[in-house]
Amino acid sequence: MKPLRRLSACALLLLFAACRSDGGNILVWYTDGSHWINMKPILNALVDRGHEVTVLVPNVSMYMNGSEPSRFRYEPFTVPVSKEEMQASLGEFLHFFMYEIDAMNYLQMYEKAIRLQIRQIRNFLKHLDGVVKSDTIERLKKGKYDLVFADPVYPGSDLTADILGIPLVFSVCLPWGNKWERHCGQLPAPPSFVPATMSKLTDRMNFFERMWNFLFYSLHDVLLEFTYWQEISRYYSEIKGTPTDACKMMSRADLWLMRNYWDFDFPRPFLPNFIFLGGVHCQPAKPLPKDMEEFVQSSEDDGIVVFSLGSMINNMTREKGNTMATALAQIPQKVLWRYKGKRPETLGPNTRIYEWLPQNDLLGHSKTRAFITHAGINGITEAIYHGVPVVGIPLFGEQADNMVHMVARGAGTTLDLNTMTAEHLRDAINTVISDQSYKENAMRLSRIHHDRPMKPLDEVVFWLEYVIRHKGAKHLRVQSHELTWYQYYSLDVLAFLLSIVALLTLLFVKSCQFCFRRSCGRTANTKAKAE
């Protein structure tokens, strides 16, 4: 028995050693909010595989806590802007999208959106100061990292990877088609059937929708060029000491891990270095806290409704809170509502409010009938994972687009925050619960989501290890990145061919004219001689 135990112990030690010897040293770019929530499961999986993970953490982060116990190492840095300034900027951004934008004309809307965008970028670049304009960058150079892993919502990971001379992998949580993957990654996006982000279109467009989609792409390219990209390119040029195109720098990423999938997204062309793997953060439901489980079970056959407008929403007006509470009080289901702020006066006995909800575990509960959501990509993906129909109340960003996808799939319905009444919300909830087609479609999306050769979290880890093993993945990067825009669309070839056609046409016309003149000349001479 003892030799067998010794053999088993040796085998385990060898297995552990092999695992540790293959481990890489990964630098994780800072992010915040739902992006950080989305990133953490990947980092834990990397640690499980024996990798060393170091996370950059700014001192003004609202969600990342560099002092808390963790399985990965934190690399703190100081940002020359206060947390109060960051929160004020975020509050103004949310208020604009939630309450102001619907009352503005296009000129007012774009004027304020541009102003907020520039302010946001300048705050982001102050974050970057804390990395590349401090001794932090020198510490990173000594770290001997194998790659930078980043969500591109905060700029600078591409610049830092370039300074460190190591591969870069993006984890794109938001499908910002114009800003990142299409504009810089050159992911094909024919406007005839790939709707632009925030266009609120599906892949089935009539002529006027295709025209609007084409113009929408073009308008956003122009606006982003004179706001987002100019600001960042100026900063990158200052750091590198030579003129630097920020979008070109971003295009050097080895891999783009797109956090969406074909259960939700519309089919589109993609490139070898773009991997679609939505649902990384999703997992089977765990048991609920005892008091919460008792409340859920008290719903009996009616079941429960889960209600959350996300982790960033703390500025709901009193009027809107009362409107929602009134609607919830009129449905037979029990409601678990993630809500911050003063308790609504019209809250019914069937509704409990919480500052935090185990959202994934509630969505996976057998008594859950519907999910009321702001339609952030994390919540939408969890709803698909568990097969729960949704009532969407989009607030900002890509959320309205997410609900366009869910409505097109028949798995949800959408409401407008500013025009919604208690009756609208009540009727929407009753519709998605009583009409079985919503549940059937949600379950169909769930089956598609789960029907893959590899779990998305395992696939993320595989691709990160792939980049470490091969010291990059430039062999997956298309040559189009090295082409100019006119070469990409073969306009130079077209111009050359048209020139050849024009030249041949001109030679043909001149030859005909010459022959005609010769023929006419001979005829005239013959007539003259005959006379």
MODAFEN-V418742 format. One record per helix or strand of 3 or more residues. SS is the DSSP state (H for helix, E for strand). FROM is the first residue (numbers start at 1). TO is the last residue. Records with the same first field share a line. If there is no record, write none. Layout:
BEGIN
SS = FROM-TO / FROM-TO
END
This chain:
BEGIN
H = 2-21 / 33-48 / 83-103 / 106-132 / 136-142 / 157-164 / 207-240 / 246-250 / 290-297 / 300-302 / 318-329 / 359-363 / 377-386 / 399-408 / 422-434 / 436-450 / 456-469 / 474-476 / 479-482 / 485-488 / 491-530
E = 25-28 / 52-58 / 73-77 / 147-150 / 167-172 / 255-258 / 274-276 / 304-308 / 334-338 / 351-354 / 368-373 / 390-392 / 412-414
END
